[in-house]
Amino acid sequence: MKFIVSFVFFCCLPILISGQNHAQFADSIRVSNAIPELSYAVISGDKILEIKALGVHSVDLKDVADLNDRFHIGSNTKAMTAFIIAKYVEKGKLKWNTKFFDLFPDLKKASKAEYYEITLEKLVSHQAGIQPFQGENDPIIPDFKGNPKEKRDQFGKYILTLDPVEINSEHKYVYSNAGYTLATMMTEKVTGKSWEQLVDIVFNKDLKLNVKLSWPENQIAKDTWGHSFENNKLTPVPSNTDYRLDYTEPAGDINIKLTDYIRFIQLNIQGLQGHDNYLKATTYTFIHKGIAGYSLGWFNSYENNQDFSTHSGTAGTYYTIAAIDRKKGIGYIIFTNSFNEATVNGVRLIMRKLKKDYGS
């Protein structure tokens, strides 16, 4: 009951205060870098300091950007999957040092011996030596059959037969989408729920966020179109495109509105400031700062004596980035519906400007 009361209070807080306005600057960057749609926000733990939706849904449409638009957030999904896992660690269903093969002893015989000691924490922080599976030079994946969970289980069994990548003092982690599949398998095992069900329970039912999977729907409703970069131009991608993340959905396959993602980031900011909410403050500290380099769903970044949690995400058609200034308690979010070098450069320019003006 204590959580419910505090959460209702949080939701009722004023969400907008007067402040700086970077809309003209951001839109000029958007136009000069040919980004169809760009939405951004600067937030504190309980307020939206600045927010704007700019541009159009697609290069081929005149639908104007709206704050109700949805964006595919790619690898920023990892922080949300880690958040789910952390909740069930708090519930006592798992421990961060739980070994994978303690839950899946039947898979041990067919797996590489180098994986025998991998733990939940090592998987979520990319320290388990799992092959990256980032789309480039990946091993050929068999054509697994079944529902998404069944396919992930088969994929998880398969990747444990592959040679590990080396983790050493020079390379303390190797970023792996597949590692999040294994961590998810552990969570599914102890909860009896699929990742899809856990996303719905934690984010939609408990936190009342409107989280969906895969591409934003743009065939039966007006919404964003992602854009791939082909033949030196942006090409709109319809939501019914045959698209799969090769069974690494928990590492990168959520779509969400900026306004709902803000609430997720605000929970993290509050936790880092020592406040319990859906998770305990100590859990947020461990998620963000428990492990150097890459912690649990977040990169640790240190800039000009500032202390940041940061992550970007793309599956090739959207590009999103989130950063939390852990000292000042300010979050920065930029969503776009395209991905190429110009998009990334434009987003970096806007992020740099926002950090400079709000963080100084």
Helices and strands as residue ranges (DSSP letters): H 2-12, H 23-32, E 37-43, E 48-55, E 70-72, G 74-76, H 77-90, H 100-103, G 105-107, G 113-115, H 120-124, H 148-159, H 177-191, H 195-199, I 200-206, E 212-213, E 226-230, E 233-237, G 249-251, E 254-257, H 258-272, H 281-289, E 299-303, E 306-313, E 319-325, E 330-336, H 341-359
